[in-house]
Structures are given as C-alpha cells and as structure tokens.
Amino acid sequence: MDLPHRTTCQRYGVDGQPHCLTFSRFQRQPFLYRPRGCLWRAEALNRGRTEGLHDLWGYVFMPEHVHLVVLPHPGTRISRILSAIKASVAKRAILWVRGEHPAFLPHLEDRQPRRRCHYRFWQRGGGYDRNLRTAHDVREKITCMHANPLRRGLVVDPDDWHWSSCRAWQTGEDSPIPIDRASFFG
C-alpha cells in the first residue's frame, strides 16, 4: 500500500510526554561553536524554562546543530518551544553579523522565488521531533546525545564538552544551564 506524501512535519504533542528535539543551522554551517552563539542558545533555552514553557532534561550544542530533551509544560506546544529558542537566537545572530561582520551576510542568504532574499540562521522547518514514552527512552536519548561530541572527535570524554548537560548529570554542576531534575522520572 502506498502512503500519501506528506510535505509538512506532523507533531504529536502529548501532555506529560518529554520530547527529543534536534534542529540545525542553515545549510548545516558550523557557526554554532563560538561562545557567543552558545551563550545566546543557553539564554534562550533557560528563558523557556524560567517562563514556564518546559523543563529541561538534557542538551548538547554541536557546531551545526542542537539536541534537546524537554518536558513541555501542560498546554505548551513543541512549536512554541522551538519558536522561543530559535527566533531569539536568529534575531541576535543576524543583528550581530550585520553590525560586526557584514561580509558574512552572504552565508545567511536564502534566495526565495522572485529573487527575494531572506537571511536565515536556522534550517527551515522544525527539525527532528520525537516523543519519548518511557524513562528508558529518555535515558537512552540523553546518553546518546551526550556522546555526540565524543563521536565527532571534539572531546576525549563527554564530560569535557562545556555546552552539554552531561556534566550536570554526572556531577550536579548546573552550568551553563540548570537541569530540571525534580521533574525527571528516569
């Protein structure tokens, strides 16, 4: 049986279910390794926590993409969480590039039909979104994403990657972003 072709991402937000989210830089450019961009992501992600959009259970900021495990608060849609994180970082990045490094603007150009140009920081769409239904799924996903910098050869131990929740889970050190351990069921 042939399945119908879908052109949009289908999201299944279920209250009480954590989500694994992955989203990438425009054209997977490795623009995310600089401390400035990582701080912007950390601030946006923490703002979502403090404003009551989600609890944060895990994160890894890679040079060209981001992995998150979040527990949306009741009534909060995943698209709202993604928008809060991505829009904030994109605006700051594009403003910074325009003011401090305008020669880099062509790397952010996304030519639209009729030759309209938009500057884009993130890849189009919501990225990868997966409901995590069990504590085992959550632990497995967090362990897998914490190993990402090691697999890429960026560190010799996952605890060494600063832009990750690995150290927070191993040592209790909540830096650069606090982890919401109290809501974690694993």
C-alpha positions in Angstrom: 0.0 0.0 0.0 1.3 3.4 -0.9 1.4 6.0 1.8 0.4 9.6 0.9 3.3 12.0 0.5 3.4 14.5 3.4 5.0 17.9 2.8 4.8 19.1 6.4 6.2 17.8 9.7 3.5 16.2 11.8 4.0 16.8 15.5 2.3 14.7 18.2 2.4 16.7 21.4 1.1 14.6 24.3 0.8 16.3 27.7 3.2 14.7 30.1 5.5 13.2 27.4 9.0 14.5 27.1 10.4 15.3 23.6 13.7 14.9 21.9 14.3 17.9 19.6 17.1 18.3 17.1 17.4 21.3 14.8 20.2 22.5 12.6 21.9 25.7 11.3 21.1 27.0 7.9 22.8 24.7 5.4 24.4 23.0 8.4 27.1 25.7 8.6 29.3 25.2 11.7 28.5 28.6 13.1 27.4 27.3 16.5 30.8 26.5 18.0 31.6 30.1 19.0 31.0 31.0 22.7 28.8 34.0 21.7 26.3 31.8 19.8 26.3 29.2 22.5 25.6 31.8 25.2 22.7 33.1 23.1 21.3 29.5 22.8 21.8 28.9 26.5 20.0 32.1 27.4 17.1 31.3 25.1 16.8 27.8 26.4 16.9 28.9 30.0 14.4 31.7 29.3 11.9 29.0 28.2 12.5 27.2 31.5 12.0 30.3 33.6 9.0 31.5 31.7 7.3 28.1 32.2 7.3 26.7 28.7 9.3 23.5 29.6 11.5 21.6 31.9 15.0 20.9 30.6 16.3 17.4 31.0 19.2 17.3 28.5 21.0 19.4 25.9 24.0 19.3 23.6 25.1 22.2 21.4 27.1 21.0 18.5 28.9 23.2 15.9 26.0 23.0 13.4 23.0 21.6 15.3 21.3 21.3 18.7 19.9 18.4 20.6 17.4 18.9 23.5 15.3 16.7 25.7 12.5 18.8 27.2 9.3 18.2 29.1 6.7 20.7 27.8 4.6 22.2 30.5 0.8 21.3 30.2 -0.7 23.1 27.2 2.6 24.2 25.7 3.1 23.1 22.1 6.5 22.0 20.8 6.3 24.6 18.1 6.1 27.3 20.8 9.2 26.0 22.5 11.1 25.8 19.2 10.0 29.3 18.2 11.0 30.8 21.5 14.5 29.3 21.2 15.2 29.6 17.5 13.7 33.1 16.9 15.6 34.7 19.7 18.9 33.3 18.7 18.3 34.0 15.0 17.5 37.7 15.6 20.5 38.2 17.8 22.9 36.4 15.4 21.6 38.3 12.3 21.8 41.6 14.1 25.4 40.8 15.2 26.5 39.7 11.8 25.0 42.9 10.2 26.8 45.1 12.7 30.1 43.3 13.4 30.8 41.1 10.4 28.7 42.1 7.3 31.0 40.2 4.9 29.5 37.0 6.4 25.9 38.0 5.4 26.0 36.1 2.1 26.4 32.9 4.1 23.0 33.6 5.7 21.2 34.4 2.4 18.2 32.3 1.4 17.1 33.2 -2.0 13.3 32.9 -2.4 11.2 32.7 -5.6 11.1 36.0 -7.4 14.7 36.6 -6.2 13.7 37.8 -2.7 16.4 37.4 -0.2 16.0 36.4 3.4 18.7 36.0 6.0 18.3 32.7 7.7 20.2 31.4 10.8 18.4 28.1 11.3 17.5 25.4 8.7 13.8 25.7 7.6 11.3 23.7 9.4 11.1 22.4 13.0 13.8 19.8 12.7 13.6 16.4 14.3 11.0 15.9 17.0 10.3 12.6 18.8 8.1 11.8 21.8 9.9 9.8 24.4 7.3 7.5 26.0 9.3 5.7 28.7 12.1 6.5 31.2 14.3 4.1 29.3 13.7 6.1 26.1 14.7 9.3 27.9 17.8 7.9 29.5 18.9 6.3 26.2 18.4 9.5 24.2 20.2 11.7 26.7 23.1 9.2 26.9 23.3 9.1 23.1 23.2 12.9 22.6 25.9 13.4 25.4 28.2 11.1 23.4 27.8 13.1 20.2 30.8 15.4 20.9 32.9 12.3 21.6 31.8 10.5 18.4 32.7 13.7 16.4 36.2 13.8 18.0 35.6 17.1 19.7 36.5 15.8 23.2 38.0 12.7 24.7 35.3 12.4 27.4 31.7 13.6 27.1 32.0 15.4 30.4 34.6 17.7 28.8 32.1 19.3 26.3 31.1 22.5 28.0 27.9 23.0 26.0 26.2 19.9 27.3 24.1 18.7 30.2 26.5 15.7 30.6 28.5 17.3 33.4 25.2 18.4 35.2 24.0 14.8 35.3 27.4 13.4 36.3 28.4 16.0 38.9 25.4 18.1 39.7 27.1 21.2 38.3 24.3 23.2 36.6 26.4 25.2 34.2 25.8 26.8 31.8 22.1 25.9 32.1 20.2 24.3 35.0 18.7 20.9 34.6 15.2 20.3 36.0 16.0 17.1 37.9 12.8 17.3 40.1 10.5 16.6 37.2 12.8 13.8 35.7 11.2 10.4 36.0 14.3 8.4 35.0 
